[in-house]
Amino acid sequence: MAHSVRFANAVWRSRVTKPGSLFRLTTSSRPVYHPACSSLIRHYCIYTTSPLDPNEKTFDKILIANRGEIACRVMKTCRAMGIKSVAIYSEADANSLHVEMADEAVCVGPAASKDSYLRMDRIMEAIHKTGAQAVHPGYGFLSENNEFAKQLASEGIIFIGPGTQAIQAMGDKIESKIVAKNAGVNTIPGFEKVIKDPDEAVTIANQIGYPVMIKASAGGGGKGMRIAWSDEETREGFRLSSQEAASSFGDDRLLIEKYIDNPRHIEVQVLADSHGNALYLNERECSIQRRNQKVIEEAPSVFLTPETRKAMGEQAVALAKAVNYVTAGTVEFLVDSQRNFYFLEMNTRLQVEHPITECITGVDLVQEMIRVANGYPLKLKQADIPINGWAVECRVYAEDPYKSFGLPSVGRLYRYQEPVHIPKVRVDSGIREGSEISIYYDPMISKLVTYGPDREEALETMRQALDSYVIRGVTHNISLLQDVIAHPRFISGDISTKFLEEEYPEGFKGLQLSSSEQNVLAAIASSLFLKDAKKATAFINQTRIPPRESEESQMKLLVTIGETSNTVNITKRGEAYQVTVGDAKLSVDDRWKPTSDVITPVVDGQEYSLQIKSHGATGAMQLQFRGTVFPVSVVRKEIAELQSLMPEKPKPDLSKEVISPMPGKIHSINVVEGQMVTEAQEVCVVEAMKMHNSLFTSSSGKVKTIYFKEGDSIGEDDIILELE
């Protein structure tokens, strides 16, 4: 949630960011909640299957070895269970929401993850300083690190996760595939050993048959994964995947398996205790992805039959039992068009998209993880796990969706408002207004979840929530999310992991306005222009009644949206604007304020939801409609005629420049000054949010100047090198 929890009588001191320093909130009474924070508690009403037992003894204090939204999420359940929470933070996160929400907080190092959130020694020191009895790892970072779990166990600290045997077996994709096969789980054909070098990768790929998936043996989250359709792509994929795997997981081992083209990605949530009980909490459909990372998830899946659901669930439980699995985990499958399913991997941690499972089952997964870690048996039986309604999750990222469906964006959120006022909306976030999205961590802003009795209502609520979500200061992917959930193919449920590539073969271009939507937007823009014009001529505290209606009540305008221009006649009559756009006549009500974050003008009886990103006296404005921001120009007709006589400024030739499409760090420069290069030649690799991105030349020539060196930080649109 965007709003933080406030404590009565909390003693605040200046934040100390020296590694190992302890920041403590002391309270003299039970926590009370800020009025704006009601949504923080409201989402607990979905947890109906496993209510809290106040008589059940639990931990006194838990350290959350993570940051951001997942740290905040775990803290909410800790607070509901009466458990104190300890946050760790890097110097860059000193003022983050998860630090403020915690009862205590300890700095564990500089901004880079390898120097802070991945420093086991400093985290162990924080555990000893605060007296935490248990550690919840969240997801990512050390959540699936076997050495961390072993170190905790050796010092008597409870790891709220699986045992080391399960982490070892399932964390290694090669070993996990062997274990799954022995447990009777369907598996994908592939090479079940580590690939030594690019040459061996090519040999194995040809034996299996293209296409193949090259993937990191350790880790997940889409990092260290490449699809190859040829020998050349296999060699390049081996190089980039090993680099990403080493950077993200400290382990560059790779494996190769058959790539199932055009599958669905469906996963099963499992939950197990140390008493031999294990069950599955139905499935999640995760097929909408870009670069092997999930974008939109829903539960349940429209594709599965009850029989397939049961078979997948039973195989997932069989795998969990085969490795003596304890706690919450996720077994991921690829499912083909005939509903044949194949084991992909098991994530031995809480999954990012766990909220949608909580919505349809009523089970607080974090609560169950804490109970199981404390040695309690599950109270639930398989028959107790329902499918009540439908839930959809959109991952809202600080990304530019027009660049490869989402390249990272950084900046400070100078305006931020979550749509929690809408019923059946849940927002899991670790930021608030004023927070900074930096290059050091994942660019996720939040997980936006909507719930309904059926899929249609859940999607309609999601549409409203995305329209009402106010994010200013960074580029975000709401336009892509809006377009996908409104797509006829998505609505019909006919999706696969290739959905984005198939439906947007030239890349995502934003909402393509129909002629009627073009007219509506032009009418609203004209009304806004007339409102601004009226305001500019108004006198404060003027009480004299004007002798006649101002000439500003009617105008002839030229409205340009993108590349499309229309002549517009607008007249203010009573409480509405009468607008003529070409041959179309529209009526726009006047009962909305340009200063509102979200405006809802009614055009010809239908309400529209928009955000005014910017507007001014010149008539240049930016309107966000269904997620896409449209540049709009509104000028008086006579001024437009004069502007048409002005010469156009020529566009600069950028073909001789290699420009960074995102902020990040130079991982490697593969050319030198004076070297001849050809068109489409790789010249450098940029690392951004742990992903390695190759940049290529757009023309041939000699390298004239290289402006950066390896290890340098760069910003979006920085020129990396220039050709003669």
N, C-alpha and C positions, 0 to 999 in steps of 0.2 A: 504494500500500500504506500501511497505517496506521503501519508501523514504519519508522524512518529508518535510513539507512546510517550506521554509525559508522566513523571513521577512526582508525587507529593513530597515536598520538603527535600528535593534532590539537591545535593551539594555539587555544584559544577566548578571545576578548576580549569585553568588553561591547559589545552591539550599538549601532552608531551609526546614527541614522536621518536625519541631515541629507542632503538631496538631493545626490547626487554622491559621497557618502562611500563608501569601498571597504572591504568586509569580506572578509577573506581567510582561508581555511583553509590552513594549511601542513602538509604531511605529509612524514615522513621515510622512509616505506615505502609499499608498495602497499596499497590499501584492504583492510580485512578487514571481515567482516559480523557484525553482532550475531546471536546464535543465533536470536532471535525473528524474524529478517529473512530466513529461508530462502525464504519465498514470493516475496521480491523477485527472486530469481534463478530460482526454479523455473519461472516462466512462460516463460522463454526456451526451454524444451524444445519448445515448439510450433513454433519457427522451424527448420524442417527443409529447406526448399527452397533457401534462400540462406545457407549457413553463412558465418561470418566467415573472411576470408582474412587471416591475420596478416602476410603479406608485402605487402599492399596499402597503400601510403602514404596517409595521410589527414590531416585537420586536427589541429592540436595543441590548439586551444581553440575552443569554440563558445559563443556567448552565446544564451541562450533568452529571447526577448523576450515572455515570458508568465508566468503564475503557476499555482498550484494543480496539479491532477492532470496536465494536459498537460505542464507544465514537468517534473514528476517523471518522467513517461513518457519524454520525450526524454532526460533525464539517464541513465536506465537503459541505453538503447542506447549513448549516448556512453561510459558507463563500460565497457560490454562491448567497445566498439571501441577502448578505450584513449585516449579523447579527454577532456580536461578540460572542465568545464562552468562557465559563469558565469550566475548568476541575477541578475535585477533584481527589486526589490521596492519596494512603497510603504511608507509609515510604518506603515500598518495591518497589513502583512504581515511586519513585521520578525522575528517569531518563527515564521514559517510553515515547513512541512516542506520546500518546494522551496528555501528559503534554506539550510536545514541540509544538504540533500543536495548542494548545489553545492560545487565547489572554491573558488569566489569568488562574492561577492554585492555588488551595488551598489544603494544606495537611489536611486530616481529621482523621489521626490516624495511629496506627501500622499496620503491615502486615495483620493480621487476619481480615477477612471480618466483623466479628461481632464487631470489634473495629474501623472500618473505613467506609467501603462502606455501612454498615448497621446502622451506627450511625446517626439517623435522627437529633439529636440535633446539631451535628457538621456540617452536611450538611446545616441545616437552618442557622447556623452561617455564613457559607461560602456564602450563598445567600445574607444575609444582608450586609456582608463586600463588596461584589462585585457589589451589586445593580442589580443583575439579575432579570429580570421580569418574567421569565418562566423557567421551569425545564423539560428537556427531560430525562426520566429514562432509555432509552435503553431497554434491556431485562435482566431478572434475578435481583438479588439484591432487590431493592425497587420498581421495575416496576409494581408489582401487589399488593403492600401493601396499603391497604385501609386507615390505620392510617396516612401514609405519605401523601397521597392525601388529606385527611381531614385537616391535619396540614398546608399544603400549601394553601388550600382554605381559612382557617381561617385567614391567614396573607396576603391575597390578591395576592398570587403568582400563576401564571397560571401553571397547570399541563398539560403537553402535552401528554395527555392520556384520557381515559374515565372518566366519572363521578364516584363518590364513590358508587352510587347505582349499577352500572354495575360491578364495581370491586368486590363488596360484593357478588352479585348474581352469577357471573361467576367464582369468585375466590374460592368459596366453591363448591367442586364437587357434594356434596349432594344437595345443593340448586339449582345449575345450571341444574342438571338433571330434577328436578321438573319443573323449569322454561321452559326448553326445551320441555318437554312433553306437558305443557300447551300451548306452542306456536306452537304446531303441528309438532315438529321435532321428527324424529324417534329416539328412545332411546333403550339402551341395558337393558335387564332384570337384576334386582339386588336389593340389600337391600338399601333403601334410607335413612338410619339413620346411626349415628356414631356407630362403633363397639366398645364395652366396653372393652373386654379382649379376650385372646386367645380362651377360652372356647366358648364364644359367636361366635367368628369367625368360629370355627369348626362347630357349629350348623347351622349357616347361610349358610356356604359353602355347607353343605350336603343338605340343603333345595333347594338351587339354582341348585346344581349339578356340579360336577367337569368337566373341570377345571374352576377355578375362578381367578379373578384378584384382588389382595389386593393393594390398592393405597391410597396415602396421600390425604386427603380432600383438603388441601391447596397446592399451588405450582404446579410444573410440571417438565419438562426436564428429565423425566425418573427416578427422585429421589423419593424414598419412594414407589417404585412399585415392586411387586413380583407376579409371577404366581405360583399357587399351584394346584397340581394334587392329593393331599392326605391330610388326617388330620394332619399328621406329618409336611408336607410342609406348611400347613396353619399356624400352631403354630410358626414355624421358620420364615415364611414370615411376620407374625404379629409383631414379636419381631424386626426383622431387619428393616422393613418398618417404624415402629413407631420411631425407633432410628434415621433413616435417615431423616424422616420428621421433627422431633424435631430439629435436627442439621441444616438442610437446611432452614426450614421455621419458626422455633419456634412454631410449631403446630403439635402435634403428633396424631391428629385425623385421623382415617382410615375408608374407606368404602370398601365394597366387591360387585363385580358385575360379571356376567357371562363372562367368557373369550371366545371370538370368535376365535377359533383355525384357524390358517393359513389365516388371513385376509390381506387385503391391508390397509395401512394407507394413507388416502388421505384427505387433508385439503383445505379449501376454504378461500381465502383472502377477507375480507370485509373492506369497507371504508364508514364512515358515518359522517354527520355534525350535528350541533345543530339546523338546519332548517328543519329536518324531511327527509332529503335525505339520502339514503343508497343504496349501490350497491356492487356487488361482482366482484372481479378481477380474476375470473377463479380459477383453482385448482393447487395444487402442490402434486406430488407423493412422499411420504416419507417412503416407505416401507422397504428400506434397513436400518436396525437398528441392534444395538447390545446393550444389556441390556436396552432395551426400549428407547435408544437414537439414533437419526437419524445420518446416516453416509453419504448417498448420496441422493440428492433430484433432481427432475426434474419437469419442467413445459412445456407443460401440461402433463397429464397422458395418457399413451397409452391405458389405459383400459376403460376410460369413453366414452360413446356415447354422442352426443350433448344433447339428452333428459335427461340423467342422470346428466350431468353437470348442466343443467338448473335447475333440481329439487333440487340438492344439493345446488346450489347457492341461490335459492329462499328460501330454509329452513334456510340457514345461515343468510340471510338478515332478515327473519322473527324473528329469535332469537335476532339479534342485535336490531331490533325495539322494541321487547318485553321488553328490559331493557334500552331503551332510549340510546343506545350505540352511542358514539361520538368518532371518530378518527379511526386509523387502528387497526384491530384485526383479529384473525384467528379462524375459527370454524373447529375443527378436527373431522373426521369421520373414522369409520372402515367400510370397504366395503368387502362383501363376494363374492364368485365366481359367484353368480347370479346377481351381481351389486345391491344387497340390501345394504343400507347404514344406519349406526347407529351413533348417536351423541356420541362423546367421551368426549370432553371438549372444552371450548373456552379460548383462550389465549388473555387476554385484554392488549396487548402490541404489539410492533413491533416484528415480528418473526425473528429468526436467519436466516432462509432461504429466507427472503424477496427479495434478489437480483434477483432470477430467475423470480419472478413475474414482477419485474421492467423491466427485459430484454424483456419479451414477450408482455407487455402491453404499455411500454413507459411511465409509471407513476412513478414519484419520490415519493415514499410513505412517506419519511421523510418530504419533502416539503409540501405534503398534510396534514400531521399531524400538522405541524406548522401553516398552513393557517387555518385549522379547529379550532385549539386552539385559534386563534386570532379572531374567530367569523365569518369568511367568509364562505359562502356556497360553496359546491363543484361545480366546473365548469363542471364536467363530468356527463354524463348520462350513463345508462347501455349500450346503443347502441354505446357509444364511446369507450368501452373497447374491444380491439381486442385480438386475439391470433396471434401474428406475430412471426413465427419461433419456435425454441425450445431452452431451456436453461437447463443446468445441473450444479449442485453444488456439489462439493466434500468438505467435512469438513476435513481439514488437521490437524491432532492432533499430539502432542508430546506424542505418545503412542507406546507401543510394541504390534503389532497386533498378534504376536505369543503367547501372553498370554491372553486368554479369549477374543480374538478379539480386545484387546486394553487396557492394563493397563498403567497408567501414567508414563511418563519419564520426568526427570528434567535435566536441564543443561543450558549452555550458548551457544548461536548461534554464533560460531566463523566464520562461512561462511553461508551467506544467500542471495539467489538471486531468485526473483520471475519471472515467465515466462511471464511478461507483454509485452515482445517484440513480442509475437505471436498475430496476429490479432484476434479479438473477444474473448479476454481473459480478465476477470476482477478478481482482487484479493482484497478482503477486509481483511485487517490485521491491527494489532496494534503493530507490532514488526518490528524490523530491525536487521541488522547484529550487534551483540554485546548484543542483548536483552537476558534476562534470563527467562526461563520457570521454575517457582517455584512451590512448593507444595501447595501454598496458594490459587491458583485460577484455573479456568478451563484450561485444557491443550491444548485448541485450538490454533493452529498456525495461520490459516487463513481459509477463505472461498474462494475456487478456483471455479470460475464460467466461463463456456464457452457457447457461443451462436452460433447458426447457423440457416439457413433457414429450416432445418429439423433435426430430431434426429440423423441420421447417421453422419451428418457433425459436430454436437455439440459434439458427443462422440469421433469422430476422433480428433477434436481439443483438447478435454480433455486428450486424450492419449498423444498427443504431449506435452501438458502443464505439465502433471505429469512427463514425461520423462525429461523435461527441468528444473524442480523445484529443486534448489540446497539448501539442508538443512543439515548443519553439526553442530554437537554439542549435538544433542538429537536424540533419536530413534523416528521414525515417522511411520505413517501408509500408506505411499504412495504405498507400495507393495500390501496391501489389496485393496486399491482403484483401482489400475491398474488391479488386477486380477478380481475384480467384474465387471468393465465396459467392460472387454474383454470376460466375461463368456457368452457362447451361450444362456443360459437361460435368462440372463439379457438383452442381445441384442434383444432377441425375445419379451421382455416385460412380460414374465411369472414369476412374482415375488410376494413375500408376505413378511410379517414381519418375517417369519421363514426362509428366504432365506439363511442367513449365517449358521444357524444351520443345515439346510438340505444339503447344498452344501459342507460344511466343518464339517462333523459330528465329526471328530477327532481334530477339531481346525484348524486354518489356518497355513499352513506349508510353505507358500511362493510359488513363481512360480515354477511349475514342468516342467523342461526343456524337450522338445522333443529331439530326437536324432540329428536332424538337428540344433536345437538351441544350443545343447551341442557342436557340431562341430564348429559352428560360434563363440561361446564364447571362445573355446579353441584356435581357429585361431587368434582372436583378442588379447587374453592374450599372446600368443606366439610372436605376432608382437610387443606388448608392451615390453616384455622381451628383444627382440632383439634390440629395440630402446634404452632401458636402457643400454644394454651391449655396444652398439656402442658409446653411450654418455660417458660411463665410460672410454673408451680407446681413446677418442678424446683429442687433445691438443688445447688449446685456442690460437687463432691467428696463427695457423700453416698454412703456405701457400705452403709448399713443396708437390708436388703430390706424393702419395705413389707409389712404384714400382709395387705393385700388390694389388688385392682386399683383404681386411682384411678377416681373417678366421671367424670373427664374423658375416659375411654376411650369413652364413649358420650354422644351428645347428640341433642336434637331441635332443629332449626334452621329458620329461615326464610331462604332464599337468594333474593336479587333480582338479576337480570341485566338491566340496562336497565329495561324496563317490566314484565318478567315475573318473578313470584314463585312459588316452590315450597317446600312443606314437605319437609324432608330429615331422615331418621333415619340417623345414622352411628355405627358401632361399630368399634373397633380390635380385630382378631383376628389375632394373630401378626404377620406381615409385610405385612398388607394391611388396608385399610379396607373394610368392607361398608357400602354406601351405598344407601338407598332414596330415590329422587326420584319423588314421586307413585306411579305404579304400576311404575316401572322399578327394577330391582335391579342394582347395579353393584359391581364389585370394583376398588379402586384400590390399586396396590402402594405400599409405603412407602419404596422405595429411591431417593428423590430428596431433595435438600436445598433448602429455600426460599432459601438464600443464593446459589445458583448463578445465573449470568446467564440461562441457558437450562435449563429443567427438562424432563425427558422421562418423565412418569409413564405407566405402563401401565394402561389401563382395559379390563377384560375381555379381556386378551390383546393389545390393540392399543396401540402406542406413540403418544403425542401429544407435540408440541413446543410449549411455551409459554414466555413470559417474564413474570415477576412484576415489574411496574413499581413497585408499592407494596403494602404490607399492614401492618396494625398491630393493636393490642389491641382497637380498636373494631369490627373486622370489616369496615371499609371497605378495599377493595383494588382494584387495577387489574391485569387480566390481559390480556396480549397473545396473541391466538390467531389464527393465519393472518394476521398483520399488523395486525388491528384490535384496538384497546385497548378492553376492555369494563369499565365501572365495575360493580363487584360489591359487594353488601352482604350480609354473613353475620352474623346475630344469633340469639341463643337465642330459642326460640319464645315464652317468657314475656315477654321484653323486647320482642319485636315486637308483642305484644298491647298492651302499655302504650304503645308509640310510636304505635300507630294512633289513640290517643285525643288525641294532640297536634294542635293546629290547624296547617294548612299556611300557610307564608309566601306571601303574594301575590306574583306575578311583576310586576316593574316594567314600566311602559308605555314602550317604546323607540321608538314610532312617531314621536315628535316630535324624535328625535335622528338625526343622520347620523354613523355610527361607522365608523372606518377598519377594514377587514377584515384589514389587513396593515401591517407597519412600512414606512416609506418617507419620501417628501418631498412636500410640497404643491407640485404643479406650477402649479395655478391655482385661484382661488376665483371662481366665476362669478355670485355673488349678493352683495348688501350687506345689512347689518342694516336691518330695517324693510321689506324687499321681500316682496311676496306671491309665494308659489310654489305650484305645483300638484303633485299626486301624480305620481311618476315623472319629475320634472324633474331634469336634471343640475345639480348645484350646485357640484361641484369635481372636479378630476382629481388623482389620487395617482400619483406615479412611484415604482415599486419595481423594482429590478434592471433598470432601463432600459425597463420596460414601463409604458405609461400606462393607468390604470384609471379610468373614469368612475364617480362615485358619485351616486346619485339619492335623492330624498326618498321616503319610504314613505307620506306623507300630505300634505295641503294645509295651508297656514297662512302666518303671517308669520315671517320670520327674526328671532329674538329676539337671539341672541348668536352671533358667530363667534369661535372660540377660537384659530384659527391664521391665519397669513398666508402668502402665496406664498413658497416657499423654506424654510419651517419643516420640521424633521424631526418625524415622528410615530411613535407606536408602535401596535402592534395593539390594537384596542378603544378607542383614544382617541376622545373625542367632538370632532368637527370643528366642528359647528354645531348649534344647537338652535332649534326652532320654538316659537312661543307656543302 
